[in-house]
Each structure stands twice: as C-alpha cells, then as structure tokens.
Amino acid sequence: MSLIFLAINGGLSAVGAVICYQLILTYIPIFIARKMYGNDQCKVSNAPVPEPMGVICAAVYLIVMFMFIPFPFLEWKGQSEFPYEKLLALLSGLISISTAILLGFADDMLDLKWRHKLLFPTLSSLPLLMVYYVSGNSTTVIVPTIVRHLVQPIVLLPVTINISFIYYIFMGMVIVFCTNAINILAGINGLESGQSLVISASVCLFNFVQIFRFSAENSTGFWHHTISLYFLLPFTACTAILFYFNKYPSRVFVGDTFCYWSGMTLAVVSILGHFSKTLMLFFVPQIINFLYSIPQLFHLVPCPRHRLPKYDPKTDTVSMSIAEFKKTDLKRLGALFIAVCKSIGMLHVKEVEKDGEIYLQINNLTIINLVLKFAGPLHEKTLNDVLMSIQILCSLLAFFIRFYLASLFYDVVE
C-alpha cells in the first residue's frame, strides 16, 4: 500500500509542479507592479527581478501536502487501532515547515538581523521536537567502533548510548544550520534553488534505496523513509520548476522564504526519517562554506553587508569580491585565521598603505569567492555550473561514505 501512496504523492507532486509553473508566469508582473522585486547586481541590465517567488512555490507545496494527508491512513479508516503517532509526525513536520515559510516571508519583507535568523528556525522546530518527545521516539545513538576501541583502556563503552536531551539539542542545531546554510551559500543565479534541488534529489534517491533494502512495509525503517519521501517528492517537483525560472539568466529571485522552506524541509525529513547524520553528508559544501565563513559571520574579520562576487560589465564575468579593512581592526583569532589560510593558499591577502596606515585586502569568505580565487574570473552561468558540479560530486561521495565506509566505524549499518 505504501508504494501506491508514494505513486499518489508523485502524481500530486507533478500537478503541483504544473501549477507552480503557471502561477509563477502569472505572478511575475504582479510582483513587479507591487514593487516586490530586486535588481541583479551581476548583470549590465538593471531590470527588476520579482522577489520572493519562493513563496508561491511554498504555498503550492503546502496545498499539495494538505491534500495528501488522508492517503497514508486510509487503510486504518474505521478501525479501532489507528497510527496516531504517524499522523502526529506528519502534521508536526508540516507545522514546522509552515512556520518556517511564514518567518522566511517576514525576513524578505522586513530584512531581519542575523540574530533573528538564528532564533526563528529554533522556534519553528518546536512543534516537531515536542511531538518527537511526547511520542517517545529514540534518543539513542550508536557509538562508533573506533571510539570504543580508543577509550577501552579507560572505560568500557556500550554499543549504544541514550544521550537524552542532548539529542534534542543536536536536532535543533541541525534545523538551525539547514535553514541558514542555503541562505549563506547564495548570490548568483540558480545557486539557492540548484543546490536545494541536488540535495533533495539525492535524499530522495537515498530513501528509495533504503526502502528497497528494508522491503517489509511493516518495519519501522520502511515507514521512516516513506514519510521522508512524502515530504520530499512535492518539494523536489516545486523546486525544479523554481530552478527553471531562477537559473541564469534569472527571471525570478527565490528570496529568503525559499531558503527557510528548503532548509526546514530537509531538516524535517532527516529527523522524521532518523538519518540526520546522513543528511549532513549531503550538506558537505554548505558545511565547508559555513566553516570558511565563520571569521566574517562572527566578526573575527570585518564583514561587509554583501559578499557577492564582483561583476565586470566589460567582460561579463564575475571575480572574487574583496573585503578591505585596517590591519589594526583585526582581532587576534582573525589574524591567526588569515595567517593559516594564506600559508596553505586558501585566501587572497594583500597589504596596501593608505594615509599612513596599513590596510588588508582579502577575498570575502565564501566558497563562491574561493572558487573564483583558484579559477579566476568566470561567467556567472559557468560559475554556477562549477558549484553545482561540486554539489553533485559531494552527493556521490556521501553515498560512498554512507554505504561503503560507514561499516568501518559502526558495527551495525542499516
């Protein structure tokens, strides 16, 4: 029956994709008339681009999901035993995603500060985490074999450990990271929607592989990966249409609404599907980008308002953008980071003298600028293709680690 419901979900997803296509075409002039647009800073033309078009696709996604709610539970209709916990899991995930979309739209309209962007996803995660708690879901983790062997002379660790409330902190951190990771790695046509599409498609493939491996519909693992697909198939379909309009040359901007929606959806499916560690493997480029960006995000190194690549209208290419600041403004940890990254070739650093003071010029700390540092100026479409290729290669690496290397660290790999 679950496979039939997946087929129904896929059919609704296809319908949702068609509706998204038509609605985006309809709302492009409406957004511009309402002055809901941005300007593409990497183009010679300064024509307005509708933003945030992600809210349209998010609305269609929610409607598709709401229509699908009854289907997985039809076989229990009229029976005394009903899987209320499964229904609660589905509804709590939808509530968290709906809240994230609302807060993302608020960010687009009000241009929230970063401290709010960290707080709001935490609030959005509460419905999911509360239902996870009251449903008595597992907070047990498997201890890696290598860790048990290392500490064996000191203490004998069990194969599994119940980490209790620490597990909820971890899940909350996953949600906060996912909702902001897409937003941090952004700035060129098609990047936000493209990376989300690659990750979503990769996780869908992972779920299908796991469903095939579990095979028995009454197993817990089968349900975990099935409910993940219930959320992801409509998301992937709607995102594919949004990417079509958002890729170079972009006809729409996705906005922060999409970034919140995308990150929350991926985080929700990983928690409901019990594969949050695996999800992090698919987020490797975003993790690298976050780690590389930490000095600017936490103001160890001065951070400009925007870190977009620098556009050259003469050659129609983009190159790495530069942050310039007084050397005396640099904090100790920031100076250490610059020294280390410069020594290994991961950072462009140049000293210039102005008005008797030494200024430092470094590339802005994003992997977009890092790619441009090594590759030199690129056309915007070429740059996005390179970044998407990196994302796809990292997904392939994630599958290799998950299915071939994980057994080296864990005794049991499901």
LINZI-V59895 format. One record per backbone hydrogen bond with DSSP energy under -0.5 kcal/mol. NH is the residue of the N-H (numbers start at 1). CO is the residue of the C=O. E is the energy in kcal/mol with one decimal. If there is no record, write none. Layout:
BEGIN
nh=NH co=CO e=E
nh=NH co=CO e=E
END
This chain:
BEGIN
nh=5 co=1 e=-2.3
nh=6 co=2 e=-2.2
nh=7 co=3 e=-1.9
nh=8 co=4 e=-2.2
nh=9 co=5 e=-2.6
nh=10 co=6 e=-2.5
nh=11 co=7 e=-2.3
nh=12 co=8 e=-2.6
nh=13 co=9 e=-2.2
nh=14 co=10 e=-2.1
nh=15 co=11 e=-2.1
nh=16 co=12 e=-2.7
nh=17 co=13 e=-2.2
nh=18 co=14 e=-2.0
nh=19 co=15 e=-2.4
nh=20 co=16 e=-2.6
nh=21 co=17 e=-2.2
nh=22 co=18 e=-2.1
nh=23 co=19 e=-2.9
nh=24 co=20 e=-2.6
nh=25 co=21 e=-1.8
nh=26 co=22 e=-2.0
nh=27 co=23 e=-2.9
nh=28 co=24 e=-1.5
nh=29 co=25 e=-0.5
nh=30 co=26 e=-0.6
nh=31 co=27 e=-2.9
nh=32 co=28 e=-1.7
nh=33 co=29 e=-2.4
nh=34 co=30 e=-1.9
nh=35 co=32 e=-1.5
nh=36 co=31 e=-3.3
nh=37 co=35 e=-1.0
nh=38 co=49 e=-2.8
nh=40 co=47 e=-0.7
nh=41 co=39 e=-0.8
nh=43 co=40 e=-1.0
nh=49 co=38 e=-3.1
nh=50 co=251 e=-0.6
nh=51 co=36 e=-2.1
nh=53 co=253 e=-2.6
nh=54 co=254 e=-1.4
nh=55 co=52 e=-1.3
nh=56 co=53 e=-0.9
nh=57 co=53 e=-1.2
nh=58 co=54 e=-2.4
nh=59 co=55 e=-1.9
nh=60 co=56 e=-2.1
nh=61 co=57 e=-2.5
nh=62 co=58 e=-2.2
nh=63 co=59 e=-2.1
nh=64 co=60 e=-2.5
nh=65 co=61 e=-2.5
nh=66 co=62 e=-2.7
nh=67 co=63 e=-2.3
nh=68 co=64 e=-1.4
nh=69 co=65 e=-1.1
nh=71 co=68 e=-1.1
nh=72 co=68 e=-0.6
nh=73 co=70 e=-1.6
nh=74 co=71 e=-1.6
nh=76 co=73 e=-1.1
nh=77 co=74 e=-1.7
nh=79 co=76 e=-2.0
nh=82 co=80 e=-0.6
nh=84 co=82 e=-2.3
nh=87 co=83 e=-1.9
nh=88 co=84 e=-2.9
nh=89 co=85 e=-2.1
nh=90 co=86 e=-2.1
nh=91 co=87 e=-2.6
nh=92 co=88 e=-3.0
nh=93 co=89 e=-1.9
nh=94 co=90 e=-1.8
nh=95 co=91 e=-2.5
nh=96 co=92 e=-2.3
nh=97 co=93 e=-2.2
nh=98 co=94 e=-2.8
nh=99 co=95 e=-2.5
nh=100 co=96 e=-2.1
nh=101 co=97 e=-2.3
nh=102 co=98 e=-2.2
nh=103 co=99 e=-2.6
nh=104 co=100 e=-2.5
nh=105 co=101 e=-2.4
nh=106 co=102 e=-2.0
nh=107 co=103 e=-2.0
nh=108 co=104 e=-2.1
nh=109 co=105 e=-2.1
nh=110 co=106 e=-2.8
nh=111 co=107 e=-2.3
nh=116 co=113 e=-0.8
nh=117 co=113 e=-1.6
nh=118 co=114 e=-1.4
nh=119 co=115 e=-1.3
nh=120 co=116 e=-3.0
nh=121 co=117 e=-0.7
nh=122 co=118 e=-0.7
nh=123 co=119 e=-1.8
nh=124 co=120 e=-2.5
nh=125 co=121 e=-1.5
nh=126 co=122 e=-0.5
nh=126 co=123 e=-1.0
nh=129 co=125 e=-2.6
nh=130 co=126 e=-3.0
nh=131 co=127 e=-2.1
nh=132 co=128 e=-2.2
nh=133 co=129 e=-1.9
nh=134 co=130 e=-2.7
nh=135 co=131 e=-1.9
nh=136 co=133 e=-1.6
nh=137 co=132 e=-1.8
nh=141 co=161 e=-2.8
nh=143 co=159 e=-3.0
nh=145 co=409 e=-4.3
nh=148 co=144 e=-1.9
nh=149 co=145 e=-2.1
nh=150 co=146 e=-1.9
nh=151 co=147 e=-2.0
nh=152 co=148 e=-0.7
nh=154 co=151 e=-1.4
nh=155 co=151 e=-3.3
nh=157 co=155 e=-0.8
nh=161 co=141 e=-2.6
nh=163 co=139 e=-1.9
nh=163 co=161 e=-0.8
nh=166 co=163 e=-1.9
nh=167 co=164 e=-1.6
nh=168 co=164 e=-0.7
nh=169 co=165 e=-1.7
nh=170 co=166 e=-2.3
nh=171 co=167 e=-2.3
nh=172 co=168 e=-2.5
nh=173 co=169 e=-2.2
nh=174 co=170 e=-2.2
nh=175 co=171 e=-2.1
nh=176 co=172 e=-2.4
nh=177 co=173 e=-2.6
nh=178 co=174 e=-2.7
nh=179 co=175 e=-2.2
nh=180 co=176 e=-1.1
nh=181 co=177 e=-2.7
nh=182 co=178 e=-1.1
nh=184 co=180 e=-2.1
nh=185 co=181 e=-1.8
nh=186 co=184 e=-1.4
nh=190 co=246 e=-0.6
nh=191 co=188 e=-1.9
nh=194 co=190 e=-1.8
nh=195 co=191 e=-2.6
nh=196 co=192 e=-1.6
nh=197 co=193 e=-2.1
nh=198 co=194 e=-2.3
nh=199 co=195 e=-2.4
nh=200 co=196 e=-2.7
nh=201 co=197 e=-2.6
nh=202 co=198 e=-2.1
nh=203 co=199 e=-2.6
nh=204 co=200 e=-2.4
nh=205 co=201 e=-2.3
nh=206 co=202 e=-2.3
nh=207 co=203 e=-2.5
nh=208 co=204 e=-2.4
nh=209 co=205 e=-2.4
nh=210 co=206 e=-2.3
nh=211 co=207 e=-2.6
nh=212 co=208 e=-2.2
nh=213 co=209 e=-1.9
nh=214 co=210 e=-2.7
nh=215 co=211 e=-2.7
nh=216 co=214 e=-3.9
nh=217 co=215 e=-0.5
nh=219 co=216 e=-1.6
nh=223 co=219 e=-1.5
nh=224 co=220 e=-2.2
nh=225 co=221 e=-1.9
nh=226 co=222 e=-1.7
nh=227 co=223 e=-2.8
nh=228 co=224 e=-1.2
nh=229 co=225 e=-1.5
nh=230 co=226 e=-1.9
nh=231 co=227 e=-1.3
nh=232 co=228 e=-2.0
nh=233 co=229 e=-2.6
nh=234 co=230 e=-0.5
nh=235 co=231 e=-1.1
nh=236 co=232 e=-3.2
nh=237 co=233 e=-2.1
nh=238 co=234 e=-2.5
nh=239 co=235 e=-2.6
nh=240 co=236 e=-2.1
nh=241 co=237 e=-1.4
nh=242 co=238 e=-2.0
nh=243 co=239 e=-2.8
nh=244 co=240 e=-1.6
nh=245 co=241 e=-1.3
nh=246 co=242 e=-1.8
nh=247 co=243 e=-2.3
nh=251 co=245 e=-3.0
nh=252 co=245 e=-1.0
nh=253 co=50 e=-3.1
nh=258 co=254 e=-0.8
nh=258 co=255 e=-0.5
nh=259 co=255 e=-1.2
nh=260 co=256 e=-2.6
nh=261 co=257 e=-2.5
nh=262 co=258 e=-3.5
nh=263 co=259 e=-2.4
nh=264 co=260 e=-2.6
nh=265 co=261 e=-2.4
nh=266 co=262 e=-2.2
nh=267 co=263 e=-2.2
nh=268 co=264 e=-2.9
nh=269 co=265 e=-2.3
nh=270 co=266 e=-1.5
nh=271 co=267 e=-1.8
nh=272 co=268 e=-2.9
nh=273 co=269 e=-2.1
nh=274 co=271 e=-0.7
nh=275 co=270 e=-2.7
nh=279 co=275 e=-2.2
nh=280 co=276 e=-1.5
nh=281 co=277 e=-0.8
nh=281 co=278 e=-0.9
nh=282 co=278 e=-1.0
nh=282 co=279 e=-0.7
nh=283 co=279 e=-0.9
nh=284 co=281 e=-1.0
nh=287 co=283 e=-2.7
nh=288 co=284 e=-2.8
nh=289 co=285 e=-2.5
nh=290 co=286 e=-2.4
nh=291 co=287 e=-2.8
nh=292 co=288 e=-2.6
nh=293 co=289 e=-1.7
nh=294 co=290 e=-1.1
nh=296 co=293 e=-1.1
nh=297 co=293 e=-2.8
nh=298 co=294 e=-2.7
nh=299 co=296 e=-1.1
nh=300 co=295 e=-2.5
nh=301 co=295 e=-2.4
nh=310 co=319 e=-2.9
nh=312 co=317 e=-3.0
nh=313 co=311 e=-0.6
nh=316 co=312 e=-1.6
nh=317 co=312 e=-1.2
nh=318 co=378 e=-3.3
nh=319 co=310 e=-2.7
nh=323 co=362 e=-3.4
nh=324 co=322 e=-0.5
nh=325 co=360 e=-1.9
nh=327 co=358 e=-2.6
nh=329 co=326 e=-1.2
nh=330 co=327 e=-1.1
nh=331 co=300 e=-1.2
nh=335 co=331 e=-2.7
nh=336 co=332 e=-2.0
nh=337 co=333 e=-2.4
nh=338 co=334 e=-2.4
nh=339 co=335 e=-2.3
nh=340 co=336 e=-2.4
nh=341 co=337 e=-2.8
nh=342 co=338 e=-2.4
nh=343 co=339 e=-1.8
nh=344 co=340 e=-1.3
nh=345 co=342 e=-1.1
nh=346 co=341 e=-2.8
nh=347 co=341 e=-0.7
nh=349 co=347 e=-0.6
nh=350 co=361 e=-1.9
nh=352 co=359 e=-2.6
nh=354 co=352 e=-0.5
nh=354 co=357 e=-2.8
nh=357 co=354 e=-2.3
nh=359 co=352 e=-3.6
nh=359 co=357 e=-0.5
nh=360 co=325 e=-3.1
nh=361 co=350 e=-2.8
nh=362 co=323 e=-2.3
nh=363 co=348 e=-1.0
nh=364 co=321 e=-2.2
nh=366 co=364 e=-1.9
nh=370 co=366 e=-1.9
nh=371 co=367 e=-2.5
nh=372 co=368 e=-1.8
nh=373 co=369 e=-1.8
nh=374 co=370 e=-1.7
nh=375 co=371 e=-3.0
nh=376 co=372 e=-2.1
nh=378 co=318 e=-2.3
nh=383 co=379 e=-2.7
nh=384 co=380 e=-2.2
nh=385 co=381 e=-2.3
nh=386 co=382 e=-2.3
nh=387 co=383 e=-2.3
nh=388 co=384 e=-2.6
nh=389 co=385 e=-2.1
nh=390 co=386 e=-2.1
nh=391 co=387 e=-2.1
nh=392 co=388 e=-2.4
nh=393 co=389 e=-2.6
nh=394 co=390 e=-2.3
nh=395 co=391 e=-1.7
nh=396 co=392 e=-2.2
nh=397 co=393 e=-2.3
nh=398 co=394 e=-2.2
nh=399 co=395 e=-2.1
nh=400 co=396 e=-2.0
nh=401 co=397 e=-2.7
nh=402 co=398 e=-2.8
nh=403 co=399 e=-2.4
nh=404 co=400 e=-1.9
nh=405 co=400 e=-1.2
nh=405 co=401 e=-0.5
nh=406 co=401 e=-1.8
nh=408 co=405 e=-1.9
nh=409 co=405 e=-0.5
nh=409 co=406 e=-1.5
nh=410 co=406 e=-2.0
END
